[in-house]
Amino acid sequence: MTMRARVLLYAISTLALIGLIQAVAMGWLQWSSLRQETELRARTFVDTVAVAATADLAAMRIEDLDRAMGSLVQRNMETLDVRFVAVLDPDGRVVAHSDQRWYGRMATEPLWVDAVHSDLGLLREATFGDRPVIVASRPVVSQVPGATGARWGTVIAGVGVDRISQAVVRLLVSTLIVTLLSLVVLGVLLDQLFVNRLTRPLRDVVGAVQQYARGDLTARAPLARNDEVRVVASGFNDMAARIERHTRDLEEQIRDRTASLAAANQELSQANAALEALATTDELTDLYNFRYFRATMANELHRSHRTGAPVALLILDVDYFKRWNDRFGHPSGDQALRTLAALLKSRLRRTDIACRYGGEEFAIILVNTGMQGALHVAEGLRAAVEAAEFGTDDGTQLTVSVGVAVCPDHATELDTLVKAADDALYRVKGMGRNRVVSVGGEPMEPEQDQIS
């Protein structure tokens, strides 16, 4: 075999091996990029569905949830290759599904069961209808700063991965075709050119290809003066540039999606905070409601048991409030309660908690406060109410009666402490009202009794 034949055979064999490595490397990069993109689409879609379904799922508005699901599915099924999407309640029952036949079923498959019990969400590969899919899940949880969120359910979606295999196959076929054509052209050219003139340019091209195969996406082949070698180098450079641009675009898309998710999470946190405020605040007076009072009082009693610090409970009742409503009308009565609530909040410490107990009754929790301090605060509130103006033309005043109980002096449990304060309040009503009375104590007499 002549030297020219050996050089040609060596060159063709080398370039064939490099082309194969390049095809495998680009196929792997393409598969990895498309796989990441598919997982990102799955996570993004399931997060979008979770954000859209939170309010309806929390309120169990199934029809609204079904409409929202239908809208999302109609817009994204084809473009994102979404095979299915389902919303499950906390027990694992399907309350919305892209396929209506699934409605009402219990999630018994292991993957669905894992998704229902996962606090962080899942991302797994599975099969759906004998076709591979990426399954993503996300728990729908209310997020309130400083508190444990309530879980309303779980969103599960499957995104097809068929396009990944098809895209990789197309890339490999096109790469192999280009490589084979390049080998044929280079073989003919190498047979006509002097070996020494081609050795160095081809070595540079091979070095760039090997550098690119090791993961350096910025690697480019130098453009030699020889036209034939320039064609090979330019083709490689164009292909490498396209892959690099695709990689950079994918990274930019990931950053944009991450920013969008952060903004959506912030909006969800704000919505959850608003829901929490609605659940714990009395609408009329803007004080905490009875539900919040029970939970907070129980926590303060538990802390009092643990630390030994006292906690006092004041129950205030507006004297003869029915007469006020009968005389001035219920709108005036509502305004009087709002004025009274604002007065109570302005007279209390930041650590004290004022709640609307019900109707014209209010409950005040005084932390780290014993009997003498509680009586002093109660008398100050009573006197402030008696001296306040409530907007009546004839100067009619409102007064309050206050019952005081302290843990651990009078009771250590929630219901017994409330009953003790209530008993003291009833004693006030029997003594003429507009007074402060503690459990078993003497009433604090007001300076003047102005009861309308």
WORAHU-V682092 format. One record per run of one state. SS is the DSSP state (H for helix, E for strand, L for the rest). FROM is the first residue (numbers start at 1). LEN is the number of residues. If there is no record, write none. Layout:
BEGIN
<<SS;FROM;LEN> <SS;FROM;LEN>>
END
This chain:
BEGIN
<<L;1;2> <H;3;57> <L;60;2> <H;62;15> <L;77;5> <E;82;8> <L;90;3> <E;93;5> <L;98;2> <H;100;3> <L;103;3> <E;106;1> <L;107;3> <H;110;8> <L;118;5> <E;123;6> <L;129;2> <E;131;11> <L;142;9> <E;151;10> <L;161;1> <H;162;31> <L;193;2> <H;195;19> <L;214;13> <H;227;54> <E;281;1> <L;282;6> <E;288;1> <L;289;1> <H;290;18> <L;308;3> <E;311;8> <L;319;2> <H;321;8> <L;329;1> <H;330;18> <L;348;5> <E;353;6> <L;359;2> <E;361;7> <L;368;3> <H;371;17> <L;388;12> <E;400;8> <L;408;6> <H;414;17> <L;431;5> <E;436;3> <L;439;5> <E;444;1> <L;445;8>>
END
